[in-house]
Amino acid sequence: MTCNGEVIVRPANDDDLEQIYHIELESFKYPYPREYLKALLALSGNLFLVLEVCGRIVGYVVGLIEFGVEGHVLSIAVAKSFRGRGYGKKLMLELESRFKERGVHRIKLEVRKSNTVAISMYRKLGYRIVGVIPRYYPDGEDAYIMVKELKE
């Protein structure tokens, strides 16, 4: 089978969890446990998305709708060997589109203050820093709260 670099973003399913968990492990200092990812899949429905390149899952994003109106990006990660190709942006734009379809007007997320690559991507997508959560992460690092208002 040859691959022409086909990229697909689709809702995740139970069969994807092992690949998602592997990306989680290589991406975060304090990765979510496999069972937590499984619970998020059940809770978020088709707001848990994976990005496939040639049939291989190389990234994911998961969001929830809170209070019926606010989207919350809980996690996003792209496999190390696939970073820098715009896949994170592609995942975020698809999640934003799905939020908008459900009447969400505002999206929020938390990001490590030291994660300058992610902060830069979020800023380019229209997110702005609105606050700080002191000692948000287990190692004591602060998180920025970033928000984007969706246009009608």
C-alpha positions in Angstrom: 0.0 0.0 0.0 1.4 3.4 -0.9 0.5 6.5 0.9 0.1 9.9 -0.7 0.3 11.7 2.6 -3.5 11.6 3.1 -4.5 13.5 6.3 -7.8 12.7 7.9 -9.4 14.3 11.1 -12.2 12.1 12.5 -13.8 11.3 15.8 -11.8 8.9 18.0 -13.1 5.5 19.0 -12.2 2.8 21.5 -9.8 1.1 19.0 -7.8 4.3 18.8 -7.0 4.5 22.6 -3.7 2.6 22.5 -2.3 4.9 19.9 -3.7 8.0 21.6 -2.1 6.8 24.9 1.3 6.4 23.3 1.1 10.0 22.0 0.1 11.1 25.5 3.0 9.4 27.1 5.6 10.9 24.7 4.0 14.4 24.9 3.5 15.2 28.5 5.5 15.2 31.7 2.4 14.1 33.6 0.3 12.1 31.0 -3.3 11.3 31.6 -3.8 7.6 32.6 -5.3 5.4 29.9 -8.5 5.0 31.9 -8.9 8.8 32.1 -8.6 9.0 28.3 -11.2 6.3 27.9 -13.5 8.3 30.2 -12.9 11.4 28.2 -13.8 9.5 25.0 -17.1 8.4 26.6 -17.9 12.0 27.8 -16.9 14.0 24.8 -18.3 12.0 22.0 -17.3 13.4 18.7 -15.4 16.2 20.3 -12.5 13.8 20.8 -10.8 13.9 17.5 -7.8 12.1 16.0 -5.6 13.1 13.1 -4.5 10.2 10.8 -1.6 10.3 8.3 -1.7 7.3 6.0 -3.9 5.4 8.5 -1.6 6.1 11.5 -2.9 8.3 14.3 -0.4 11.0 14.9 -2.4 13.5 17.0 -5.5 14.1 19.0 -7.5 16.8 20.6 -10.3 16.5 23.1 -12.9 19.1 24.1 -16.0 19.3 26.3 -18.9 21.8 26.3 -19.4 23.3 29.8 -22.5 25.1 30.9 -24.0 24.5 27.4 -22.1 27.5 26.0 -18.4 27.3 26.6 -16.0 25.0 24.9 -13.0 23.7 26.9 -10.0 22.2 25.2 -8.8 19.6 27.6 -5.8 18.2 25.8 -4.1 18.3 22.4 -1.0 16.5 21.4 0.9 15.5 18.2 3.5 12.7 18.0 7.0 14.1 18.3 8.1 13.0 14.8 5.0 14.7 13.2 5.3 18.1 15.0 5.8 21.4 13.1 3.6 20.4 10.1 0.5 22.3 11.1 -1.3 19.2 12.5 -2.0 20.8 15.8 -3.6 23.8 14.1 -5.7 21.4 11.9 -7.0 19.6 15.0 -7.8 22.9 16.7 -9.7 24.3 13.7 -11.8 21.1 13.4 -12.6 21.2 17.1 -13.5 24.9 16.9 -15.8 24.1 14.0 -17.6 21.4 16.0 -17.9 23.6 19.0 -19.5 26.3 16.8 -22.0 23.9 15.3 -23.2 23.2 18.9 -23.7 26.9 19.7 -20.5 27.5 21.6 -19.4 31.2 21.6 -16.3 31.0 23.7 -13.5 28.5 24.0 -11.0 28.3 26.8 -7.9 26.2 27.5 -5.0 26.0 30.0 -1.4 25.9 28.8 2.0 25.7 30.7 3.6 29.2 30.9 6.8 27.5 29.5 5.1 26.0 26.5 6.0 28.8 24.1 5.3 26.7 20.9 1.7 26.0 21.9 1.1 29.6 23.2 2.3 30.9 19.8 0.0 28.5 17.9 -3.0 29.5 20.1 -2.2 33.2 19.6 -2.1 32.8 15.8 -5.5 31.1 16.1 -7.0 34.1 17.9 -6.7 33.0 21.6 -5.6 35.5 24.2 -4.3 35.1 27.7 -6.9 36.2 30.2 -5.4 34.9 33.5 -3.0 32.7 35.3 -3.6 29.6 37.5 -0.8 29.5 40.0 0.8 26.0 40.5 -1.7 24.4 38.1 0.6 21.5 37.2 1.9 18.8 39.6 5.4 20.2 39.4 4.2 23.6 40.5 4.3 25.4 37.2 1.7 28.0 36.5 -0.8 27.8 33.6 -2.1 30.5 31.4 -5.8 30.6 30.8 -6.4 31.4 27.1 -9.7 32.3 25.5 -11.1 32.7 22.1 -14.5 34.3 21.2 -16.1 32.6 18.2 -17.8 34.8 15.7 -21.4 34.2 14.7 
